[in-house]
Every structure is written in structure tokens, then in C-alpha cells.
């Protein structure tokens, strides 16, 4: 009987120790959650704020920042021009393919035209988003997100005549 009381006390002590460890683990997790930044951007900002910088480093960054801004602006303008040219080419193709598609039947012609117009809509939304960025310098992608649900999942089908 004495052995079973000692065993019982040992089990109780082990259970208490396990509960203490579990409680400490829960407290550690809770502290980690409370200390965690709200987003990756916040974490990066905290890290950058904690990074020591010398006056020389700040001068170099201040000198390079406008250069990188202008280069990125130039790239946005170049992409916008290329997208505009692509949109014009897609519009010309869509209009010129109507007679060939009509020979295949009204339903096929309508489907092909809708597919091509959807591509044009996507391109116009991209151009609009880039234009918005160029004028406001904000990185909001909301304009693009508005147009994508209509096109996603529909796919772009080839309207070339089958041989």
C-alpha cells in the first residue's frame, strides 16, 4: 500500500509538472502572438527602423532614390506604351476577324468576338492601372482586381479557322 501511495504522488507530481509546462508553453505562444507584427510590411518597417545608418548612408540613399524612382517610372511608361500598341493590334484583329468568323456561324462568331473583346477589356484595365500609378504614384491594384473576376476562368480561345 505504501508503494501505491508513493506511485500516486509521483503521478500527481508529473501531472502538475506537465500542466505547468503546458501553461508556460501557452504563455510563450500568447506573448509571441502579441509581439508579432500585424503584417510583413510592419515587420520589415520595424527591421528597417532598427537598422543603424550613418549620415553617409542616408546621403547615398537620398541620392539613389530619385534615380530608382525615375527608372521605375520609365519602365511603367514603356510597359504602358507596349500594352497600348498590343491593345490597338488586338482591336484591329478582332474587327478584321469578324467576316471570317461569320462564315463559321453566328454563335461561333459571337463567341469569338466576346473572347477578343474580353482580352481588350483586360488590356484596357491594365493600361488604366498603370496610368493611375503614373499619375498618382500609388501602388493600388484595385483597378486591376475589378476587371479580373470577369475574365478569370473563361480563358481565351483561339479564333483562328480550323484546317
C-alpha positions in Angstrom: 0.0 0.0 0.0 2.9 2.3 0.8 4.3 1.8 -2.7 1.0 2.7 -4.4 0.7 5.9 -2.4 4.2 6.9 -3.5 3.4 6.0 -7.1 0.2 8.0 -6.9 2.1 11.0 -5.5 4.7 10.6 -8.3 2.0 10.6 -10.9 0.3 13.7 -9.4 3.7 15.5 -9.4 4.3 14.5 -13.0 0.8 15.7 -14.0 1.4 19.0 -12.2 4.8 19.4 -13.9 3.2 18.6 -17.3 0.4 21.1 -16.7 3.0 23.8 -15.6 5.0 23.1 -18.8 1.8 23.3 -20.9 0.8 26.6 -19.2 4.3 28.0 -19.8 4.1 27.0 -23.5 0.7 28.6 -23.8 2.0 31.8 -22.2 5.1 31.8 -24.6 2.8 31.4 -27.6 0.5 34.2 -26.4 3.5 36.5 -25.9 4.8 35.6 -29.4 1.4 36.4 -30.9 1.1 39.7 -29.0 4.6 40.7 -30.0 4.2 39.6 -33.7 3.8 42.4 -36.2 0.4 42.8 -37.9 2.0 42.1 -41.4 5.2 41.5 -43.2 5.3 45.2 -44.1 5.1 46.1 -40.4 7.9 43.6 -39.6 10.0 45.0 -42.4 9.4 48.6 -41.3 10.4 47.6 -37.7 13.6 45.9 -39.0 14.5 48.9 -41.2 13.8 51.3 -38.3 16.2 49.2 -36.1 18.9 49.3 -38.8 21.5 51.8 -37.8 22.5 54.2 -40.6 25.2 56.7 -40.8 24.8 60.2 -42.4 26.8 59.0 -45.4 24.5 56.1 -45.9 21.4 58.4 -45.7 23.0 60.7 -48.3 23.7 57.8 -50.6 20.1 56.6 -50.3 18.8 60.1 -50.8 20.9 60.4 -53.9 19.9 57.0 -55.3 16.2 57.1 -54.5 15.2 59.6 -57.2 17.2 57.7 -59.8 15.4 54.4 -59.0 12.0 56.3 -59.0 12.7 57.7 -62.4 13.9 54.4 -63.8 10.8 52.6 -62.5 8.6 55.4 -63.8 10.3 55.0 -67.2 9.6 51.2 -67.1 6.0 51.8 -66.3 5.6 54.2 -69.2 7.3 51.8 -71.6 5.0 48.9 -70.5 2.0 51.2 -70.9 3.1 52.1 -74.4 3.6 48.4 -75.3 0.3 47.5 -73.9 -1.4 50.3 -75.8 0.2 49.0 -79.0 -0.9 45.5 -78.2 -4.5 46.7 -77.5 -4.6 48.5 -80.8 -3.3 45.4 -82.6 -5.9 43.2 -80.8 -8.7 45.6 -81.7 -7.7 45.6 -85.4 -7.5 41.8 -85.3 -10.9 41.5 -83.5 -12.6 43.7 -86.1 -10.9 42.1 -89.1 -11.7 38.6 -88.0 -15.5 39.2 -87.8 -16.1 38.3 -91.5 -14.2 35.1 -91.3 -15.9 34.2 -88.1 -19.3 34.9 -89.5 -18.7 32.3 -92.2 -18.4 29.7 -89.4 -21.8 30.6 -88.0 -23.4 33.2 -85.8 -22.8 31.5 -82.5 -19.1 30.9 -83.2 -18.7 34.5 -84.4 -20.3 35.9 -81.3 -18.2 33.7 -79.0 -15.0 34.6 -80.8 -15.9 38.3 -80.7 -16.7 38.2 -77.0 -13.4 36.4 -76.3 -11.5 39.0 -78.2 -13.4 41.9 -76.5 -12.6 40.3 -73.1 -8.9 40.4 -74.0 -9.3 44.1 -74.9 -11.1 44.8 -71.6 -8.2 43.2 -69.7 -5.6 45.2 -71.6 -7.5 48.4 -71.2 -7.8 47.8 -67.4 -4.0 47.1 -67.3 -3.3 50.4 -69.1 -5.7 52.2 -66.8 -4.0 50.8 -63.7 -0.6 51.7 -65.0 -1.8 55.2 -65.9 -3.3 55.6 -62.4 0.1 54.6 -60.9 2.0 57.0 -63.2 -0.3 60.0 -62.3 -0.8 59.3 -58.5 2.3 57.2 -57.7 0.2 55.0 -55.6 0.6 51.2 -55.9 -3.1 50.4 -55.5 -4.0 47.4 -57.7 -7.8 47.8 -57.1 -8.4 48.8 -60.7 -6.9 45.5 -62.0 -8.7 43.4 -59.4 -12.1 44.8 -60.5 -11.6 43.5 -64.1 -10.1 40.1 -63.4 -13.1 38.3 -62.0 -14.9 38.7 -65.3 -12.0 37.1 -67.2 -10.7 34.5 -64.8 -11.8 31.0 -65.7 -13.3 31.9 -69.1 -10.0 31.6 -70.9 -9.1 33.0 -74.3 -10.0 30.7 -77.1 -8.3 30.7 -80.4 -10.5 32.1 -83.2 -8.3 31.0 -86.0 -10.1 29.0 -88.6 -9.6 25.3 -88.3 -7.9 23.5 -91.2 
